[in-house]
Amino acid sequence: MFKLADAAIETAKRYRVDFGDIRVVETRGQYLGVKNGEIAVLTDTTTLGYGVRVLYRGAWGFASGREMTARAVATTALKAIAIAKASRLLMRAPVRLAPEPAHTDFWQTPFLKDPFAVPVQTKLDLMFRLDAALCKNKKIRVAETSMHFLREHQWHMTTGGSRIEQVLLSSGACMVATAVENGESQVRGYPCSHGDQAQGGGWEIIEAMDLPANAERVREEAAALLKAPACPAGTKDLIISGNQLALQIHESVGHASELDRVLGYEESFAGSSFATTEKLGKFRYGSPIVNLVADATLPGGLATAGYDDDAVKAQRWHIVKDGLLSGYMTNREFCGRVGLERSQGSCRADGYANIPITRICNLSLMPGSSSTEELVGGIRDGVMMENNVSWSIDQKRLNFQFGCEIGWLIKNGKKRQLVKNPTYQGLTPAFWGSCDAIAGPAEWRLWGIANCGKGQPSQTAMMSHGSSPARFRKVKIGVHG
């Protein structure tokens, strides 16, 4: 593949571009779904193609193709150069890329069991077992189980001398039960309900979820929610756990810290950010115990790789340190706007046919020293919530409201009654500023976001958010549904 890719690099050099690269990408995706005792989804697809990006006299050009010949690759490079020349007519200021050393390397997601080597029938047998277990309560009207496996093989060459081969692998699954009675429905999922819970790795990720051991609990909790009282409204203390805290991190910190969004490049489509650059190192994003770390080296992370699509080596850095805004998600184009001499490596593309853009890296809330039992013990009147069902956040990532699958009332330091349809809302810095306790490393878990959308045309990216349960004081609690 590198021999084929070299046709683009040589063409770019011949036209004396400022920078050029080609990413050859082969992707295999397998998706399985079982619903109410029947196969709902069963696909196994492979794509192969390449994207050529050039920076010509300060302007970007990009083109992609699927014909795997040196002549076609060179022609695609010429198209990218022609697009860059046209882009110069509308250029406000020339793009300048931060330097990055040339890298020659091979990197692969560590795994124990190749999920594509596991027979499809083995996967379906497990899913039908889960489906049958979920349906044992007559109130469960819809039982759904899904799995997906994704492998992306990349060959990346740049005019700067980088020659990087990577194989990225992820595996995910979930099950969801929907209970219905008297015109009301309630959903309960494991590990989550919005898309599969995925991590970087192989079939061992699915085995570690222990889905059969959780099917009965999921089924009975879905049914119990039908008769549970509605979550009471008011200003109360809140404990967030499960994938809900992951989504809170994603929406109110991850997207808010994408530097292209901060600089206004996403404003017409996906919005901007309140975390503007003059706040860097000064703005109190949360309480002093809040530390949020971006990490492209994190084992199991969906955004974990050896290098990003700018050919920048994977790194780890703070977005929020001791409560202060301390960093951004950056690429080589924009990092200099905040005084960085080198990108921190948050540039990725969806497949071969899209240009790389700034994306959220793996982003995690660092654990504290408490336990969930201690978090509960410190609350007189509060609610514990888990697993997302709805979300809304404004254009600046400031004002938000989230709805959860399930809640438990906490009274006088004890977890009491199950409640349904809980919601909470707040303003991002005030909310994170109210965080006064975080559970410790023993309860820290990595959650996957497999369907993050961004860009025009839209691209999908995957990343992970790690957290332990955390406590927030005096939060506005309400009811959805």
NORUR-V817628 format. One record per helix or strand of 3 or more residues. SS is the DSSP state (h for helix, s for strand). FROM is the first residue (numbers start at 0). LEN is the number of residues. If there is no record, write none. Layout:
# NORUR-V817628
SS_FROM_LEN ; SS_FROM_LEN
This chain:
# NORUR-V817628
h_1_13 ; s_18_17 ; s_37_19 ; s_58_7 ; h_69_21 ; s_103_5 ; h_114_3 ; h_119_15 ; s_139_19 ; s_162_19 ; s_183_7 ; s_196_4 ; h_202_7 ; h_210_17 ; s_233_8 ; h_241_16 ; h_258_4 ; h_276_3 ; s_291_4 ; s_315_6 ; h_334_4 ; s_362_3 ; h_371_6 ; s_380_13 ; s_398_13 ; s_413_7 ; s_421_6 ; h_427_6 ; s_434_5 ; h_440_3 ; s_444_10 ; s_458_9 ; s_469_10
